[in-house]
Amino acid sequence: MHLLEVQKYLKSNALIVMPNHIHWQFQLLNNNLLPQAIRCFKGRTAVVCREFGIYKLWQKGYYDHLIRDEDDLVKSARYIIANSLRAGLVKNVADYPYWDCVYV
């Protein structure tokens, strides 16, 4: 994910990696299109996972949500970082190690 930021594909705002899915809020940069960014992310992570013997990582497609205003931006980021709480993995967001959010 960091490499996509370095290469100016996107700017990551909020992210959580769950046991069987991820939630990720980001802003596309430099006229990059969402399908290009997703394809690049899935491809790069699949290559790394193959080194560990994981060959089936991603399902086809993805679900997106267009952020319409600042309220939606903050609400979406809060939803993302609270995912581990809703899943019952932790009792406090800070106890879950696989998340990041520029707003917190």
The first five atom37 places (N, CA, C, CB, O) and aatype in JSON, in Angstrom:
{
  "aatype": [12, 8, 10, 10, 6, 19, 5, 11, 18, 10, 11, 15, 2, 0, 10, 9, 19, 12, 14, 2, 8, 9, 8, 17, 5, 13, 5, 10, 10, 2, 2, 2, 10, 10, 14, 5, 0, 9, 1, 4, 13, 11, 7, 1, 16, 0, 19, 19, 4, 1, 6, 13, 7, 9, 18, 11, 10, 17, 5, 11, 7, 18, 18, 3, 8, 10, 9, 1, 3, 6, 3, 3, 10, 19, 11, 15, 0, 1, 18, 9, 9, 0, 2, 15, 10, 1, 0, 7, 10, 19, 11, 2, 19, 0, 3, 18, 14, 18, 17, 3, 4, 19, 18, 19],
  "atom_mask": [
    [1, 1, 1, 1, 1],
    [1, 1, 1, 1, 1],
    [1, 1, 1, 1, 1],
    [1, 1, 1, 1, 1],
    [1, 1, 1, 1, 1],
    [1, 1, 1, 1, 1],
    [1, 1, 1, 1, 1],
    [1, 1, 1, 1, 1],
    [1, 1, 1, 1, 1],
    [1, 1, 1, 1, 1],
    [1, 1, 1, 1, 1],
    [1, 1, 1, 1, 1],
    [1, 1, 1, 1, 1],
    [1, 1, 1, 1, 1],
    [1, 1, 1, 1, 1],
    [1, 1, 1, 1, 1],
    [1, 1, 1, 1, 1],
    [1, 1, 1, 1, 1],
    [1, 1, 1, 1, 1],
    [1, 1, 1, 1, 1],
    [1, 1, 1, 1, 1],
    [1, 1, 1, 1, 1],
    [1, 1, 1, 1, 1],
    [1, 1, 1, 1, 1],
    [1, 1, 1, 1, 1],
    [1, 1, 1, 1, 1],
    [1, 1, 1, 1, 1],
    [1, 1, 1, 1, 1],
    [1, 1, 1, 1, 1],
    [1, 1, 1, 1, 1],
    [1, 1, 1, 1, 1],
    [1, 1, 1, 1, 1],
    [1, 1, 1, 1, 1],
    [1, 1, 1, 1, 1],
    [1, 1, 1, 1, 1],
    [1, 1, 1, 1, 1],
    [1, 1, 1, 1, 1],
    [1, 1, 1, 1, 1],
    [1, 1, 1, 1, 1],
    [1, 1, 1, 1, 1],
    [1, 1, 1, 1, 1],
    [1, 1, 1, 1, 1],
    [1, 1, 1, 0, 1],
    [1, 1, 1, 1, 1],
    [1, 1, 1, 1, 1],
    [1, 1, 1, 1, 1],
    [1, 1, 1, 1, 1],
    [1, 1, 1, 1, 1],
    [1, 1, 1, 1, 1],
    [1, 1, 1, 1, 1],
    [1, 1, 1, 1, 1],
    [1, 1, 1, 1, 1],
    [1, 1, 1, 0, 1],
    [1, 1, 1, 1, 1],
    [1, 1, 1, 1, 1],
    [1, 1, 1, 1, 1],
    [1, 1, 1, 1, 1],
    [1, 1, 1, 1, 1],
    [1, 1, 1, 1, 1],
    [1, 1, 1, 1, 1],
    [1, 1, 1, 0, 1],
    [1, 1, 1, 1, 1],
    [1, 1, 1, 1, 1],
    [1, 1, 1, 1, 1],
    [1, 1, 1, 1, 1],
    [1, 1, 1, 1, 1],
    [1, 1, 1, 1, 1],
    [1, 1, 1, 1, 1],
    [1, 1, 1, 1, 1],
    [1, 1, 1, 1, 1],
    [1, 1, 1, 1, 1],
    [1, 1, 1, 1, 1],
    [1, 1, 1, 1, 1],
    [1, 1, 1, 1, 1],
    [1, 1, 1, 1, 1],
    [1, 1, 1, 1, 1],
    [1, 1, 1, 1, 1],
    [1, 1, 1, 1, 1],
    [1, 1, 1, 1, 1],
    [1, 1, 1, 1, 1],
    [1, 1, 1, 1, 1],
    [1, 1, 1, 1, 1],
    [1, 1, 1, 1, 1],
    [1, 1, 1, 1, 1],
    [1, 1, 1, 1, 1],
    [1, 1, 1, 1, 1],
    [1, 1, 1, 1, 1],
    [1, 1, 1, 0, 1],
    [1, 1, 1, 1, 1],
    [1, 1, 1, 1, 1],
    [1, 1, 1, 1, 1],
    [1, 1, 1, 1, 1],
    [1, 1, 1, 1, 1],
    [1, 1, 1, 1, 1],
    [1, 1, 1, 1, 1],
    [1, 1, 1, 1, 1],
    [1, 1, 1, 1, 1],
    [1, 1, 1, 1, 1],
    [1, 1, 1, 1, 1],
    [1, 1, 1, 1, 1],
    [1, 1, 1, 1, 1],
    [1, 1, 1, 1, 1],
    [1, 1, 1, 1, 1],
    [1, 1, 1, 1, 1]
  ],
  "atom_positions": [
    [[0.82, -1.18, 0.0], [0.0, 0.0, 0.0], [0.87, 1.25, 0.0], [-0.93, 0.0, 1.19], [0.58, 2.23, -0.69]],
    [[1.93, 1.19, 0.8], [2.83, 2.33, 0.87], [3.46, 2.62, -0.49], [3.93, 2.09, 1.92], [3.62, 3.78, -0.87]],
    [[3.81, 1.58, -1.22], [4.41, 1.75, -2.54], [3.46, 2.47, -3.5], [4.8, 0.39, -3.13], [3.91, 3.27, -4.32]],
    [[2.17, 2.21, -3.4], [1.2, 2.92, -4.24], [1.17, 4.4, -3.92], [-0.19, 2.32, -4.06], [0.94, 5.23, -4.81]],
    [[1.41, 4.75, -2.66], [1.5, 6.17, -2.29], [2.79, 6.78, -2.83], [1.44, 6.33, -0.76], [2.77, 7.88, -3.38]],
    [[3.89, 6.07, -2.67], [5.18, 6.57, -3.15], [5.13, 6.79, -4.66], [6.31, 5.57, -2.79], [5.69, 7.77, -5.17]],
    [[4.48, 5.89, -5.38], [4.38, 6.0, -6.82], [3.24, 6.93, -7.27], [4.18, 4.63, -7.43], [2.94, 7.02, -8.46]],
    [[2.63, 7.62, -6.33], [1.59, 8.62, -6.59], [0.33, 8.07, -7.25], [2.16, 9.7, -7.45], [-0.34, 8.78, -8.0]],
    [[0.01, 6.79, -6.97], [-1.27, 6.25, -7.42], [-2.4, 6.81, -6.55], [-1.27, 4.7, -7.36], [-3.47, 7.15, -7.05]],
    [[-2.13, 6.89, -5.24], [-3.18, 7.25, -4.32], [-2.61, 7.78, -3.01], [-4.08, 6.05, -4.05], [-1.41, 7.69, -2.76]],
    [[-3.5, 8.34, -2.2], [-3.16, 8.77, -0.84], [-4.09, 7.99, 0.09], [-3.32, 10.34, -0.65], [-5.31, 8.1, 0.0]],
    [[-3.5, 7.2, 0.97], [-4.28, 6.36, 1.88], [-4.76, 7.19, 3.06], [-3.44, 5.16, 2.37], [-3.98, 7.92, 3.68]],
    [[-6.05, 7.08, 3.38], [-6.64, 7.8, 4.51], [-6.93, 6.88, 5.7], [-7.92, 8.49, 4.08], [-6.6, 7.21, 6.83]],
    [[-7.55, 5.74, 5.43], [-7.92, 4.81, 6.49], [-7.87, 3.39, 5.93], [-9.34, 5.13, 7.06], [-8.23, 3.14, 4.78]],
    [[-7.41, 2.47, 6.78], [-7.23, 1.09, 6.33], [-7.34, 0.16, 7.52], [-5.88, 0.91, 5.63], [-6.86, 0.46, 8.61]],
    [[-7.98, -0.99, 7.3], [-7.94, -2.07, 8.28], [-7.86, -3.39, 7.52], [-9.19, -2.03, 9.24], [-8.61, -3.62, 6.56]],
    [[-6.96, -4.23, 7.95], [-6.79, -5.55, 7.36], [-7.43, -6.55, 8.32], [-5.27, -5.9, 7.09], [-6.94, -6.77, 9.43]],
    [[-8.52, -7.15, 7.89], [-9.26, -8.12, 8.68], [-8.8, -9.53, 8.28], [-10.8, -7.96, 8.49], [-8.09, -9.68, 7.28]],
    [[-9.18, -10.55, 9.04], [-8.75, -11.91, 8.7], [-9.14, -12.37, 7.3], [-9.31, -12.88, 9.69], [-8.41, -13.16, 6.68]],
    [[-10.28, -11.89, 6.76], [-10.71, -12.36, 5.45], [-11.09, -11.25, 4.47], [-11.87, -13.28, 5.61], [-11.66, -11.54, 3.41]],
    [[-10.79, -10.0, 4.8], [-11.05, -8.89, 3.88], [-10.34, -7.64, 4.37], [-12.57, -8.64, 3.75], [-9.79, -7.61, 5.47]],
    [[-10.35, -6.62, 3.55], [-9.82, -5.33, 3.97], [-10.86, -4.24, 3.7], [-8.49, -5.01, 3.23], [-11.73, -4.38, 2.84]],
    [[-10.74, -3.16, 4.45], [-11.47, -1.93, 4.18], [-10.4, -0.87, 3.99], [-12.5, -1.54, 5.36], [-9.46, -0.78, 4.78]],
    [[-10.55, -0.07, 2.94], [-9.5, 0.89, 2.64], [-10.12, 2.15, 2.03], [-8.45, 0.28, 1.68], [-10.8, 2.08, 1.01]],
    [[-9.87, 3.27, 2.65], [-10.32, 4.56, 2.13], [-9.09, 5.28, 1.58], [-11.05, 5.42, 3.23], [-8.12, 5.49, 2.3]],
    [[-9.15, 5.64, 0.31], [-8.02, 6.37, -0.27], [-8.5, 7.35, -1.32], [-7.01, 5.4, -0.88], [-9.62, 7.25, -1.83]],
    [[-7.63, 8.3, -1.63], [-7.89, 9.3, -2.64], [-7.01, 9.0, -3.84], [-7.64, 10.75, -2.1], [-5.79, 8.87, -3.7]],
    [[-7.6, 8.88, -5.0], [-6.83, 8.65, -6.22], [-6.1, 9.92, -6.61], [-7.75, 8.17, -7.37], [-6.62, 11.03, -6.46]],
    [[-4.88, 9.76, -7.12], [-4.04, 10.9, -7.51], [-3.69, 10.82, -8.99], [-2.76, 10.94, -6.66], [-3.75, 9.75, -9.6]],
    [[-3.31, 11.93, -9.57], [-2.77, 12.01, -10.92], [-3.64, 11.33, -11.98], [-1.4, 11.39, -10.95], [-3.13, 10.65, -12.87]],
    [[-4.93, 11.52, -11.88], [-5.87, 10.98, -12.86], [-5.84, 9.45, -12.96], [-5.57, 11.56, -14.22], [-6.25, 8.89, -13.97]],
    [[-5.35, 8.79, -11.92], [-5.4, 7.32, -11.91], [-6.85, 6.89, -11.74], [-4.51, 6.73, -10.77], [-7.64, 7.57, -11.08]],
    [[-7.19, 5.78, -12.34], [-8.54, 5.25, -12.25], [-8.59, 4.16, -11.18], [-9.0, 4.7, -13.61], [-7.6, 3.47, -10.93]],
    [[-9.75, 4.02, -10.57], [-9.92, 3.02, -9.52], [-9.55, 1.61, -9.97], [-11.36, 3.04, -9.03], [-8.83, 0.93, -9.25]],
    [[-10.01, 1.14, -11.13], [-9.62, -0.21, -11.54], [-8.11, -0.4, -11.66], [-10.26, -0.54, -12.86], [-7.59, -1.47, -11.33]],
    [[-7.39, 0.62, -12.11], [-5.93, 0.52, -12.21], [-5.3, 0.38, -10.83], [-5.35, 1.76, -12.92], [-4.41, -0.44, -10.63]],
    [[-5.76, 1.18, -9.88], [-5.2, 1.15, -8.53], [-5.47, -0.2, -7.86], [-5.77, 2.29, -7.67], [-4.58, -0.76, -7.23]],
    [[-6.68, -0.71, -8.0], [-7.03, -2.0, -7.4], [-6.25, -3.13, -8.04], [-8.53, -2.26, -7.54], [-5.73, -4.0, -7.34]],
    [[-6.15, -3.11, -9.36], [-5.39, -4.15, -10.08], [-3.92, -4.14, -9.63], [-5.5, -3.94, -11.62], [-3.33, -5.2, -9.42]],
    [[-3.35, -2.96, -9.5], [-1.96, -2.84, -9.07], [-1.79, -3.37, -7.64], [-1.5, -1.36, -9.15], [-0.85, -4.12, -7.38]],
    [[-2.68, -2.99, -6.74], [-2.61, -3.46, -5.35], [-2.77, -4.97, -5.26], [-3.69, -2.78, -4.51], [-1.96, -5.65, -4.62]],
    [[-3.8, -5.51, -5.91], [-4.03, -6.95, -5.86], [-2.88, -7.73, -6.48], [-5.34, -7.31, -6.57], [-2.47, -8.76, -5.96]],
    [[-2.36, -7.23, -7.58], [-1.25, -7.9, -8.25], [0.0, -7.94, -7.39], [0.0, 0.0, 0.0], [0.65, -8.98, -7.27]],
    [[0.34, -6.82, -6.81], [1.55, -6.75, -5.98], [1.44, -7.6, -4.72], [1.84, -5.31, -5.6], [2.39, -8.28, -4.34]],
    [[0.28, -7.57, -4.08], [0.14, -8.38, -2.86], [0.08, -9.86, -3.2], [-1.14, -7.96, -2.09], [0.57, -10.68, -2.43]],
    [[-0.49, -10.22, -4.33], [-0.54, -11.63, -4.74], [0.86, -12.17, -4.99], [-1.41, -11.8, -6.01], [1.16, -13.31, -4.63]],
    [[1.72, -11.37, -5.61], [3.1, -11.8, -5.86], [3.82, -12.07, -4.55], [3.86, -10.73, -6.68], [4.52, -13.08, -4.42]],
    [[3.67, -11.19, -3.58], [4.31, -11.38, -2.28], [3.77, -12.63, -1.58], [4.11, -10.14, -1.39], [4.53, -13.41, -1.02]],
    [[2.47, -12.82, -1.62], [1.85, -13.97, -0.94], [2.25, -15.29, -1.59], [0.33, -13.83, -0.94], [2.34, -16.3, -0.9]],
    [[2.47, -15.3, -2.89], [2.92, -16.53, -3.56], [4.25, -17.01, -2.99], [3.05, -16.29, -5.07], [4.51, -18.22, -2.95]],
    [[5.1, -16.09, -2.55], [6.38, -16.46, -1.93], [6.17, -17.26, -0.65], [7.2, -15.19, -1.63], [7.06, -18.0, -0.23]],
    [[4.98, -17.12, -0.03], [4.65, -17.84, 1.2], [3.7, -19.0, 0.94], [4.04, -16.89, 2.22], [3.14, -19.57, 1.87]],
    [[3.53, -19.36, -0.33], [2.69, -20.5, -0.68], [1.2, -20.21, -0.72], [0.0, 0.0, 0.0], [0.4, -21.14, -0.75]],
    [[0.82, -18.94, -0.73], [-0.59, -18.56, -0.82], [-0.87, -18.19, -2.27], [-0.94, -17.37, 0.15], [-0.36, -17.2, -2.78]],
    [[-1.7, -19.01, -2.93], [-1.91, -18.82, -4.37], [-3.28, -18.24, -4.71], [-1.75, -20.12, -5.07], [-3.43, -17.65, -5.78]],
    [[-4.24, -18.39, -3.85], [-5.59, -17.83, -4.1], [-5.84, -16.79, -3.03], [-6.71, -18.96, -4.09], [-6.23, -17.12, -1.91]],
    [[-5.63, -15.54, -3.38], [-5.74, -14.48, -2.39], [-6.98, -13.61, -2.58], [-4.5, -13.62, -2.44], [-7.69, -13.33, -1.62]],
    [[-7.23, -13.19, -3.81], [-8.28, -12.21, -4.06], [-9.43, -12.79, -4.85], [-7.71, -11.01, -4.78], [-9.24, -13.59, -5.77]],
    [[-10.64, -12.36, -4.49], [-11.8, -12.66, -5.31], [-11.85, -11.66, -6.46], [-13.12, -12.62, -4.46], [-11.18, -10.62, -6.41]],
    [[-12.62, -11.96, -7.48], [-12.79, -11.02, -8.57], [-13.63, -9.85, -8.09], [-13.44, -11.7, -9.8], [-14.54, -10.0, -7.29]],
    [[-13.3, -8.68, -8.59], [-14.08, -7.49, -8.29], [-13.76, -6.88, -6.93], [0.0, 0.0, 0.0], [-12.84, -7.31, -6.24]],
    [[-14.55, -5.89, -6.58], [-14.4, -5.18, -5.32], [-15.66, -4.33, -5.13], [-13.1, -4.29, -5.3], [-16.43, -4.12, -6.07]],
    [[-15.86, -3.86, -3.92], [-16.97, -2.97, -3.63], [-16.4, -1.59, -3.36], [-17.81, -3.49, -2.41], [-15.44, -1.44, -2.6]],
    [[-17.0, -0.58, -3.98], [-16.52, 0.77, -3.76], [-17.63, 1.65, -3.2], [-15.97, 1.37, -5.07], [-18.82, 1.32, -3.26]],
    [[-17.2, 2.78, -2.67], [-18.14, 3.77, -2.13], [-17.55, 5.14, -2.43], [-18.38, 3.57, -0.57], [-16.43, 5.44, -2.02]],
    [[-18.29, 5.95, -3.13], [-17.85, 7.29, -3.46], [-18.1, 8.21, -2.26], [-18.59, 7.82, -4.72], [-19.22, 8.3, -1.75]],
    [[-17.06, 8.88, -1.8], [-17.18, 9.84, -0.7], [-17.74, 11.14, -1.29], [-15.79, 10.09, 0.02], [-17.15, 11.72, -2.2]],
    [[-18.85, 11.58, -0.75], [-19.54, 12.73, -1.33], [-19.25, 14.05, -0.64], [-21.0, 12.48, -1.29], [-19.33, 15.11, -1.27]],
    [[-18.91, 14.02, 0.64], [-18.62, 15.26, 1.36], [-17.78, 14.95, 2.59], [-19.93, 15.99, 1.76], [-17.49, 13.78, 2.86]],
    [[-17.41, 15.97, 3.32], [-16.53, 15.79, 4.48], [-17.17, 14.93, 5.57], [-16.16, 17.15, 5.06], [-16.48, 14.14, 6.22]],
    [[-18.47, 15.07, 5.78], [-19.15, 14.23, 6.78], [-19.06, 12.76, 6.4], [-20.62, 14.66, 6.92], [-18.82, 11.9, 7.26]],
    [[-19.26, 12.46, 5.13], [-19.16, 11.09, 4.65], [-17.73, 10.57, 4.79], [-19.63, 11.01, 3.19], [-17.53, 9.4, 5.09]],
    [[-16.76, 11.43, 4.57], [-15.35, 11.07, 4.69], [-15.04, 10.6, 6.1], [-14.46, 12.26, 4.31], [-14.45, 9.53, 6.29]],
    [[-15.42, 11.38, 7.08], [-15.15, 11.05, 8.48], [-15.96, 9.83, 8.92], [-15.47, 12.26, 9.39], [-15.43, 8.94, 9.6]],
    [[-17.23, 9.77, 8.55], [-18.08, 8.63, 8.9], [-17.51, 7.34, 8.33], [-19.52, 8.85, 8.38], [-17.48, 6.32, 9.01]],
    [[-17.06, 7.38, 7.09], [-16.48, 6.21, 6.45], [-15.19, 5.78, 7.14], [-16.21, 6.49, 4.97], [-14.98, 4.58, 7.36]],
    [[-14.33, 6.72, 7.5], [-13.08, 6.39, 8.19], [-13.36, 5.76, 9.55], [-12.21, 7.66, 8.35], [-12.7, 4.8, 9.94]],
    [[-14.32, 6.3, 10.27], [-14.69, 5.72, 11.58], [-15.23, 4.3, 11.43], [-15.73, 6.61, 12.28], [-14.9, 3.42, 12.22]],
    [[-16.05, 4.09, 10.42], [-16.58, 2.76, 10.14], [-15.43, 1.78, 9.88], [-17.55, 2.79, 8.94], [-15.43, 0.66, 10.39]],
    [[-14.47, 2.21, 9.09], [-13.35, 1.35, 8.73], [-12.55, 0.94, 9.96], [-12.43, 2.05, 7.72], [-12.31, -0.25, 10.17]],
    [[-12.13, 1.9, 10.77], [-11.26, 1.55, 11.89], [-12.0, 0.83, 13.01], [-10.61, 2.8, 12.45], [-11.37, 0.18, 13.85]],
    [[-13.32, 0.93, 13.04], [-14.1, 0.22, 14.07], [-14.48, -1.2, 13.64], [-15.36, 1.01, 14.4], [-15.17, -1.9, 14.39]],
    [[-14.04, -1.63, 12.48], [-14.42, -2.94, 11.96], [-13.99, -4.07, 12.88], [-13.83, -3.14, 10.59], [-14.72, -5.05, 13.04]],
    [[-12.82, -3.96, 13.47], [-12.35, -5.02, 14.38], [-13.22, -5.12, 15.63], [-10.89, -4.77, 14.78], [-13.38, -6.2, 16.19]],
    [[-13.78, -3.99, 16.07], [-14.71, -4.0, 17.22], [-16.0, -4.72, 16.86], [-15.02, -2.55, 17.69], [-16.47, -5.59, 17.59]],
    [[-16.58, -4.35, 15.72], [-17.83, -4.97, 15.28], [-17.68, -6.46, 15.05], [-18.33, -4.3, 14.01], [-18.62, -7.23, 15.25]],
    [[-16.49, -6.88, 14.63], [-16.23, -8.31, 14.39], [-15.94, -9.06, 15.69], [-15.07, -8.47, 13.43], [-15.84, -10.28, 15.68]],
    [[-15.81, -8.33, 16.8], [-15.54, -8.96, 18.08], [-14.1, -9.43, 18.25], [0.0, 0.0, 0.0], [-13.82, -10.28, 19.1]],
    [[-13.19, -8.9, 17.47], [-11.78, -9.31, 17.57], [-11.07, -8.64, 18.74], [-11.05, -8.98, 16.27], [-10.14, -9.21, 19.31]],
    [[-11.51, -7.44, 19.09], [-10.92, -6.69, 20.2], [-12.01, -5.89, 20.9], [-9.78, -5.75, 19.7], [-13.11, -5.72, 20.38]],
    [[-11.7, -5.41, 22.08], [-12.64, -4.56, 22.81], [-12.28, -3.08, 22.68], [-12.69, -4.95, 24.29], [-13.06, -2.2, 23.03]],
    [[-11.07, -2.82, 22.16], [-10.59, -1.45, 21.97], [-9.87, -1.4, 20.63], [-9.66, -1.0, 23.15], [-9.02, -2.25, 20.34]],
    [[-10.19, -0.41, 19.81], [-9.58, -0.29, 18.49], [-8.05, -0.3, 18.57], [-10.06, 1.0, 17.8], [-7.39, -0.91, 17.73]],
    [[-7.51, 0.35, 19.57], [-6.05, 0.45, 19.71], [-5.39, -0.92, 19.92], [-5.7, 1.36, 20.87], [-4.19, -1.06, 19.71]],
    [[-6.17, -1.91, 20.35], [-5.61, -3.25, 20.57], [-5.45, -4.07, 19.29], [-6.49, -4.01, 21.54], [-4.77, -5.09, 19.29]],
    [[-6.08, -3.62, 18.21], [-5.97, -4.35, 16.94], [-4.78, -3.78, 16.16], [-7.31, -4.23, 16.1], [-4.74, -2.58, 15.91]],
    [[-3.82, -4.61, 15.78], [-2.57, -4.08, 15.21], [-2.61, -3.74, 13.72], [-1.5, -5.05, 15.43], [-1.68, -3.11, 13.23]],
    [[-3.64, -4.14, 12.99], [-3.6, -4.04, 11.53], [-4.52, -2.95, 10.98], [-3.98, -5.36, 10.92], [-5.36, -3.22, 10.13]],
    [[-4.35, -1.75, 11.47], [-5.14, -0.63, 10.97], [-4.3, 0.63, 10.98], [-6.42, -0.44, 11.81], [-3.29, 0.72, 11.67]],
    [[-4.74, 1.61, 10.2], [-4.1, 2.91, 10.16], [-5.13, 3.93, 9.7], [-2.84, 2.9, 9.22], [-6.01, 3.63, 8.89]],
    [[-5.03, 5.12, 10.22], [-5.96, 6.18, 9.84], [-5.29, 7.54, 10.04], [-7.28, 6.09, 10.68], [-4.78, 7.83, 11.12]],
    [[-5.3, 8.36, 9.01], [-4.66, 9.68, 9.13], [-5.45, 10.63, 10.01], [-4.48, 10.29, 7.75], [-4.92, 11.66, 10.42]],
    [[-6.7, 10.31, 10.32], [-7.55, 11.18, 11.12], [-7.45, 10.89, 12.62], [-8.98, 11.04, 10.67], [-8.02, 11.63, 13.43]],
    [[-6.73, 9.85, 12.99], [-6.63, 9.47, 14.42], [-5.23, 9.69, 14.89], [-7.05, 7.99, 14.65], [-4.92, 9.44, 16.06]]
  ]
}
